[in-house]
Amino acid sequence: ALLETHDAVTETLQVPDYSSTLGPFGKPVFGNFDLSSWEMPADISAGLTVKTEDGQLVIARILAGGAVDRQGLLHVGDIIGEVNGIVVRSAEQLQVEIARCREHIQLKILPSFQENGSNGAQVGQSPSTILASETLNNVSVCCVRAHFDYDPKEDKLLPCPEIGLAFKKGDILQVVNQSDPNWWQAKKISKKKKKLMYQIKSSVDLDKAELLLYEEVTRMPPFRRKTLVLVGSEGIGRRTLKNRLINSDPDRFGTTMPHTSRPMRELEEDGMGYWFVSREEMEHDVRDHQFLEFGEHNNHLYGTKLDSIRAVIRQGKMCVLDCSPNALKTLHNSPEFMPYVIFLAAPGMDQLKSIYENSRYSSRNLGTEEDFKNALEESARIQRIYEKYFDQIIVNEDPDQTFRKVVEALEILSNQH
C-alpha cells in the first residue's frame, strides 16, 4: 500500500487546485491520497528539519542518507498535516507526537510541486533534493579536512543542536549536500560515518582574512611521499633527526646541499658542504623564484634551491628538509614535491636542555635559560600560525622515540593510506 500510494502521487502530472484545502478551524483536507507511512525507531529524529509557513508545518531540509532520504517519500517543501491522525502545526507538536509513537508512524502529507521545463509538473522534486541526489551518486565526492574544532552544542545559531556534526581539527569530512548556502550536510569519513550538518556561514568573513579553515582533499592509494619536511623551533633537534634518518637508510633518504655567495675558504671544495656561486648569480636566481628559501648572514646569502630537491627525488630518494615554516607555503599541496610535514613541538624546559646537551647538531646559539624560554615560545608561535600545514605533530621529548614515530608514520603512509 505504501508503494502504491507513492506511485499514485508521482504519476500525478497536473497540479490540482488546493484553494479549498482547509476545512473548519483550519484543519487540512487531504482527500483520498497523500497518506504515507513507514516503519521507524521510536527515538529517531526522522532525518529532517521543519519550519512553519502560513500556519503550516513545512519540511525545510532532509538530511542526506537519513531514514527519510533513503525512503524517498518526502521532499523539501512538503506540508506535514497529521501524525497518526493528530493535526500538527509546529515543530514542538511534531516532536511530541513522534515521541509517543512506538514503531509505526503514519503521516498525512500535502506534497510540494516544482515546475520542470521538460516534463511539466514534477512532484516532490525540490532543487535541493536533486542536488543532494546528484552529489551522492557522483563518484567524485567532495571531501575536506577541517582546520578548526566545531561543537554544535556551543553554536547559538544552530536551531537544532541534535543534527549538528561535531568534529575536531584534522578530521576528514565528506560533503554530501551543498544546496543550502548557509548549511552543508556532511559526514565524517575518518571515523564513524554519521551524516549530520555543520554551519559554514560564520566562517565566510574569516575566509576573507586568508585563514585556512578547511581544504579540499581526496583519498589516495598508498604511495611514497617525495619529501619529508621537518619543522620546529631553533634547537629542537630537526637537524639531528634529519641526519639520523639519512644515516639509517641512505638508499631511501637524502637531502639537499645549500647554495651560498660566501667565498670558498681554504681547503673547501665546491659541492662539499656548499655550492659556491657569485652573489649576482644567486640574487638573479632568487628573483627568478628558483629558491625554496634563502637568507643573509654576515653579508653572504645562503639558500636551498628547488633544483637541489629535484635532484634528490630523481635519485629515487625521499628528500628530507629541515626548513623554516615559511617554506611550507611553497611546498604545501605541491604535486611535484608531495611533502609530508612533521612539526617537532618543543617539550618541557628540562627535556629541551637534554636534547641540546646530547646533540652535536643542535644550534650553537642555544644554551642560556633565556634561549630555552625563547625556543619554547617560538615553538608555540609556529604551531599556532602554521598548524594547518602539518600532517603530524610530535612532541620531541625523547629523540629515540621521535625517530621511531617518524619511521612508523612513513611506513603507514606508504602501505595503509
C-alpha positions as CSV (number, residue, x, y, z in Angstrom):
1,A,0.0,0.0,0.0
2,L,2.9,2.3,0.8
3,L,4.5,1.9,-2.7
4,E,1.1,2.2,-4.4
5,T,0.5,5.5,-2.6
6,H,3.9,6.7,-3.6
7,D,3.4,5.7,-7.3
8,A,-0.1,7.4,-7.3
9,V,1.5,10.6,-6.1
10,T,4.4,10.6,-8.5
11,E,2.2,9.8,-11.5
12,T,0.1,12.9,-11.0
13,L,1.2,15.4,-13.7
14,Q,-1.4,18.1,-13.3
15,V,-1.2,20.4,-10.2
16,P,-4.6,20.2,-8.5
17,D,-6.4,23.2,-7.1
18,Y,-5.7,23.4,-3.4
19,S,-7.6,26.7,-2.9
20,S,-10.1,24.8,-0.6
21,T,-7.7,22.5,1.3
22,L,-8.5,24.0,4.7
23,G,-11.6,22.7,6.5
24,P,-13.2,24.0,9.7
25,F,-10.7,25.5,12.2
26,G,-8.0,25.4,9.5
27,K,-7.8,21.5,9.6
28,P,-6.2,20.3,6.3
29,V,-8.4,18.2,4.0
30,F,-6.2,15.8,2.0
31,G,-8.8,13.8,0.1
32,N,-8.2,10.2,-0.7
33,F,-4.4,10.3,-1.3
34,D,-1.2,11.6,0.2
35,L,-1.3,9.1,3.1
36,S,2.3,7.9,3.6
37,S,3.5,5.6,6.4
38,W,6.8,3.9,7.2
39,E,8.5,1.9,10.0
40,M,10.9,3.9,12.1
41,P,12.6,3.6,15.6
42,A,10.8,5.4,18.3
43,D,13.8,7.6,19.2
44,I,14.7,8.6,15.6
45,S,14.6,12.3,14.6
46,A,13.3,11.1,11.2
47,G,16.2,12.8,9.4
48,L,14.5,16.1,8.6
49,T,14.0,19.6,9.8
50,V,10.8,21.6,9.6
51,K,9.7,25.2,9.6
52,T,6.3,27.0,10.0
53,E,4.9,28.9,7.0
54,D,1.4,30.4,6.9
55,G,0.3,28.2,9.8
56,Q,1.5,25.0,8.0
57,L,4.4,22.7,9.0
58,V,6.7,22.5,6.0
59,I,9.7,20.3,5.5
60,A,12.7,22.6,5.4
61,R,15.5,20.1,4.9
62,I,16.1,16.4,4.5
63,L,19.4,15.0,5.8
64,A,21.2,13.2,3.1
65,G,21.5,9.4,3.8
66,G,18.9,9.6,6.7
67,A,15.8,7.4,7.0
68,V,13.6,9.9,5.1
69,D,16.1,10.4,2.4
70,R,16.5,6.6,1.9
71,Q,12.7,6.1,1.7
72,G,12.3,8.9,-0.9
73,L,8.7,9.5,0.0
74,L,9.1,13.0,1.5
75,H,10.6,16.1,-0.1
76,V,11.6,19.6,0.8
77,G,8.5,21.8,0.7
78,D,6.0,19.0,1.6
79,I,3.5,20.0,4.2
80,I,3.1,17.7,7.2
81,G,-0.6,17.7,8.2
82,E,-1.1,14.9,10.6
83,V,0.9,12.4,12.6
84,N,-1.1,9.2,13.4
85,G,-4.3,11.2,12.9
86,I,-3.3,14.1,15.1
87,V,-3.0,17.5,13.4
88,V,0.4,19.1,13.9
89,R,1.2,22.8,13.2
90,S,4.6,23.3,14.9
91,A,7.9,21.5,15.3
92,E,7.2,21.1,19.0
93,Q,3.9,19.3,18.2
94,L,5.7,17.1,15.7
95,Q,8.3,16.1,18.3
96,V,5.6,15.3,20.9
97,E,3.6,13.1,18.5
98,I,6.7,11.3,17.2
99,A,7.8,10.7,20.8
100,R,4.5,9.0,21.5
101,C,5.0,6.5,18.7
102,R,6.4,3.1,19.2
103,E,7.5,1.7,15.9
104,H,5.0,2.8,13.3
105,I,4.2,6.3,12.2
106,Q,1.5,7.5,9.7
107,L,1.9,10.9,8.2
108,K,-0.5,12.8,6.1
109,I,1.4,14.9,3.6
110,L,0.5,17.6,1.1
111,P,3.2,17.2,-1.5
112,S,5.1,20.2,-2.9
113,F,5.2,20.8,-6.7
114,Q,8.1,22.1,-8.7
115,E,7.8,23.1,-12.4
116,N,10.0,21.1,-14.7
117,G,10.6,22.6,-18.2
118,S,10.7,19.2,-20.0
119,N,8.2,17.1,-18.0
120,G,5.6,19.6,-16.8
121,A,4.8,19.4,-13.1
122,Q,7.4,17.3,-11.1
123,V,6.0,16.0,-7.8
124,G,8.2,16.4,-4.8
125,Q,11.5,17.2,-6.6
126,S,12.9,20.3,-5.0
127,P,16.2,21.7,-6.3
128,S,18.0,20.8,-3.0
129,T,16.8,17.2,-3.2
130,I,18.0,16.9,-6.8
131,L,21.4,18.4,-5.9
132,A,21.8,16.1,-2.9
133,S,21.0,13.0,-5.1
134,E,23.5,14.0,-7.8
135,T,26.1,14.7,-5.2
136,L,25.6,11.3,-3.5
137,N,25.6,9.4,-6.8
138,N,28.6,11.1,-8.2
139,V,31.8,9.0,-7.8
140,S,33.8,12.2,-7.4
141,V,32.8,13.2,-3.9
142,C,33.9,16.4,-2.3
143,C,36.0,15.8,0.9
144,V,37.5,18.4,3.1
145,R,39.9,18.4,6.0
146,A,38.8,20.6,8.9
147,H,41.3,23.1,10.4
148,F,39.2,24.1,13.3
149,D,37.1,22.4,16.1
150,Y,33.3,22.6,15.9
151,D,30.8,21.7,18.7
152,P,27.2,22.1,17.7
153,K,26.2,22.3,21.3
154,E,28.0,25.6,21.5
155,D,26.6,27.0,18.3
156,K,23.9,29.5,19.2
157,L,22.9,29.9,15.5
158,L,22.1,26.2,15.1
159,P,18.3,25.7,15.6
160,C,18.6,22.0,16.3
161,P,21.9,21.0,18.0
162,E,21.0,17.3,17.7
163,I,21.6,17.4,14.0
164,G,24.9,19.2,14.3
165,L,28.1,17.3,13.4
166,A,30.9,17.7,16.0
167,F,34.4,17.4,14.6
168,K,37.9,18.2,15.5
169,K,40.8,19.8,13.7
170,G,42.2,17.4,11.2
171,D,39.0,15.3,10.7
172,I,38.1,14.4,7.2
173,L,34.5,15.3,6.2
174,Q,32.6,14.1,3.1
175,V,30.3,16.9,2.0
176,V,27.1,15.3,0.7
177,N,24.9,18.3,0.1
178,Q,25.7,22.0,-0.5
179,S,22.3,23.1,-1.7
180,D,21.9,25.4,1.3
181,P,24.3,28.4,1.1
182,N,24.4,28.6,4.9
183,W,24.4,24.9,5.8
184,W,26.2,22.0,4.4
185,Q,25.4,18.3,5.0
186,A,28.5,16.2,5.7
187,K,29.6,13.0,7.3
188,K,32.9,12.0,8.8
189,I,34.9,9.5,6.9
190,S,38.0,9.5,9.1
191,K,35.9,8.0,12.0
192,K,32.3,6.9,12.4
193,K,30.3,7.6,9.3
194,K,27.5,9.8,10.7
195,K,25.6,12.0,8.3
196,L,24.9,15.3,10.0
197,M,25.4,19.0,9.5
198,Y,27.6,22.0,10.4
199,Q,27.3,25.7,9.7
200,I,29.6,27.5,7.4
201,K,28.0,30.9,7.4
202,S,30.1,32.1,10.4
203,S,33.3,31.3,8.6
204,V,32.8,33.4,5.5
205,D,34.3,36.5,6.9
206,L,37.3,34.6,8.3
207,D,37.9,33.0,4.9
208,K,38.4,36.6,3.6
209,A,41.1,37.0,6.2
210,E,43.1,34.2,4.5
211,L,42.6,31.8,7.3
212,L,42.6,28.2,6.1
213,L,39.5,26.8,7.9
214,Y,39.1,23.7,5.7
215,E,40.7,22.5,2.5
216,E,39.5,20.0,-0.1
217,V,41.2,16.7,0.0
218,T,40.9,13.3,-1.8
219,R,41.6,9.7,-0.9
220,M,44.8,8.4,-2.5
221,P,46.2,4.9,-2.9
222,P,49.3,4.1,-0.9
223,F,52.3,5.9,-2.2
224,R,55.7,7.2,-1.0
225,R,55.9,10.9,-0.5
226,K,58.7,12.7,-2.3
227,T,59.8,15.0,0.5
228,L,59.8,14.8,4.3
229,V,59.7,18.3,5.8
230,L,60.8,18.7,9.5
231,V,59.6,22.0,11.1
232,G,60.3,23.3,14.5
233,S,61.9,26.0,16.6
234,E,65.6,26.6,16.8
235,G,67.4,23.9,18.8
236,I,64.5,21.4,18.9
237,G,66.6,18.7,17.1
238,R,65.4,18.9,13.5
239,R,69.0,18.5,12.1
240,T,69.8,15.7,14.4
241,L,66.7,13.8,13.3
242,K,67.4,14.5,9.6
243,N,70.9,13.2,9.8
244,R,69.8,10.1,11.7
245,L,67.2,9.3,9.1
246,I,69.7,9.6,6.3
247,N,72.3,7.6,8.1
248,S,69.8,4.8,8.9
249,D,68.9,4.3,5.3
250,P,71.0,6.3,2.8
251,D,69.3,4.5,-0.1
252,R,65.9,5.7,0.9
253,F,66.6,9.2,2.3
254,G,68.7,12.1,1.0
255,T,68.9,15.8,1.5
256,T,69.9,19.0,-0.3
257,M,73.2,20.9,-0.3
258,P,72.7,24.7,0.2
259,H,74.0,27.4,-2.1
260,T,75.9,30.4,-0.8
261,S,77.5,33.5,-2.1
262,R,80.3,33.3,0.5
263,P,83.8,32.9,-0.9
264,M,85.3,29.4,-0.5
265,R,87.7,29.1,2.4
266,E,91.0,27.3,2.5
267,L,90.5,23.5,2.0
268,E,86.9,23.9,1.0
269,E,85.7,22.5,-2.3
270,D,82.6,23.3,-4.4
271,G,80.0,20.7,-3.8
272,M,81.4,19.6,-0.5
273,G,79.1,21.2,2.1
274,Y,78.1,24.1,-0.1
275,W,77.6,25.1,-3.7
276,F,79.5,28.3,-4.1
277,V,78.1,30.9,-6.5
278,S,78.5,34.6,-7.0
279,R,76.2,37.0,-5.2
280,E,75.0,38.3,-8.6
281,E,74.1,34.8,-9.8
282,M,72.3,34.0,-6.5
283,E,70.3,37.2,-6.5
284,H,69.2,36.5,-10.1
285,D,68.0,33.0,-9.1
286,V,66.2,34.4,-6.1
287,R,64.4,36.9,-8.3
288,D,63.6,34.0,-10.7
289,H,62.0,32.1,-7.8
290,Q,64.5,29.2,-8.0
291,F,64.9,29.0,-4.2
292,L,62.7,27.3,-1.7
293,E,64.1,29.7,1.0
294,F,67.1,31.9,1.4
295,G,68.6,34.3,4.0
296,E,71.6,36.5,4.6
297,H,74.3,36.0,7.3
298,N,77.4,38.2,7.6
299,N,76.6,39.9,4.3
300,H,76.5,36.5,2.5
301,L,73.5,34.8,1.0
302,Y,72.5,31.2,1.8
303,G,69.6,29.2,0.4
304,T,68.1,25.9,-0.7
305,K,67.5,25.7,-4.4
306,L,64.4,23.9,-5.7
307,D,66.6,22.1,-8.3
308,S,68.5,20.6,-5.3
309,I,65.3,19.0,-4.1
310,R,64.5,17.7,-7.6
311,A,68.0,16.2,-7.9
312,V,67.4,14.1,-4.7
313,I,64.0,13.0,-5.9
314,R,65.4,11.9,-9.3
315,Q,67.7,9.5,-7.4
316,G,64.6,7.7,-6.2
317,K,65.1,9.0,-2.6
318,M,62.8,10.9,-0.2
319,C,64.3,14.4,0.3
320,V,64.5,15.3,4.0
321,L,64.3,19.0,4.6
322,D,64.6,20.9,7.9
323,C,63.4,24.2,6.6
324,S,61.7,27.3,8.0
325,P,57.9,27.2,8.3
326,N,57.6,29.9,5.7
327,A,58.7,27.4,3.1
328,L,55.5,25.4,3.7
329,K,53.5,27.8,1.7
330,T,55.5,26.8,-1.4
331,L,55.6,23.1,-0.6
332,H,52.0,22.7,0.6
333,N,49.9,20.6,-1.8
334,S,52.7,20.7,-4.4
335,P,52.2,17.8,-6.8
336,E,55.9,18.0,-7.7
337,F,57.3,17.6,-4.2
338,M,54.4,15.8,-2.4
339,P,55.5,16.7,1.1
340,Y,54.8,15.0,4.4
341,V,55.2,17.7,7.1
342,I,56.1,16.8,10.6
343,F,56.2,19.5,13.3
344,L,58.6,18.8,16.1
345,A,57.0,20.5,19.1
346,A,59.2,21.6,22.0
347,P,58.9,19.6,25.2
348,G,59.4,21.0,28.7
349,M,62.4,23.0,29.6
350,D,64.4,20.1,31.1
351,Q,63.8,17.9,28.0
352,L,64.9,20.7,25.7
353,K,68.1,21.2,27.6
354,S,68.8,17.5,27.4
355,I,68.2,17.5,23.6
356,Y,70.7,20.4,23.3
357,E,73.3,18.8,25.5
358,N,73.2,15.4,23.8
359,S,73.1,16.6,20.2
360,R,76.2,17.8,18.4
361,Y,74.0,19.1,15.6
362,S,71.9,21.4,17.7
363,S,72.2,25.2,17.3
364,R,75.2,26.7,18.9
365,N,73.2,29.8,19.7
366,L,71.1,27.9,22.3
367,G,72.4,27.5,25.8
368,T,71.1,30.0,28.3
369,E,67.8,29.9,30.2
370,E,66.6,32.8,28.1
371,D,67.4,30.9,24.9
372,F,65.4,27.9,26.0
373,K,62.5,30.0,27.0
374,N,62.5,31.7,23.7
375,A,62.7,28.4,21.9
376,L,59.5,27.2,23.8
377,E,57.7,30.4,22.9
378,E,58.8,30.2,19.3
379,S,57.6,26.6,19.1
380,A,54.2,27.6,20.3
381,R,54.1,30.5,17.8
382,I,55.0,28.3,14.9
383,Q,52.3,25.7,15.8
384,R,49.7,28.4,16.2
385,I,50.3,30.0,12.9
386,Y,51.3,27.1,10.7
387,E,49.4,24.1,12.1
388,K,47.1,24.0,9.1
389,Y,50.1,22.8,7.1
390,F,51.2,20.0,9.4
391,D,50.5,16.3,8.7
392,Q,51.8,15.2,12.1
393,I,52.8,16.8,15.3
394,I,55.4,15.0,17.5
395,V,56.5,16.4,20.9
396,N,60.2,15.7,20.9
397,E,60.5,14.5,24.4
398,D,62.8,11.6,23.6
399,P,64.9,11.6,20.4
400,D,64.8,7.8,20.1
401,Q,61.1,7.7,20.4
402,T,60.7,10.6,18.0
403,F,62.8,8.7,15.4
404,R,60.7,5.6,15.7
405,K,57.5,7.6,15.4
406,V,58.7,9.2,12.2
407,V,59.8,5.9,10.6
408,E,56.5,4.3,11.6
409,A,54.5,7.2,10.2
410,L,56.3,6.9,6.8
411,E,55.7,3.1,6.7
412,I,52.0,3.6,7.4
413,L,51.8,6.3,4.8
414,S,53.2,4.0,2.1
415,N,51.1,1.0,2.9
416,Q,47.8,1.9,4.5
417,H,46.6,5.3,3.3
